[in-house]
Amino acid sequence: MEGYHSEESLQEMLHNGEIDHLQYVCHYSEERKMAFISFCGERGLSADDKAAQQFVEYQLNQEVKAHSEYLD
């Protein structure tokens, strides 16, 4: 896999088992990839699929939190 892909395309490939979480993060955008690298560095994690899954969950939680604060 090369380059960056749409979120919808990546989610479909992840759901179908065509890619793992690390590929999802690395092919989303340069910004997302750099945020993942920072996330791993701050937590002392290896940049592997398990850390990528944690990163995706962390970002989802941050989005939910931001949305909840917006509604309050």
Beta strands, then each sheet from edge to edge (+ up, - down):
end
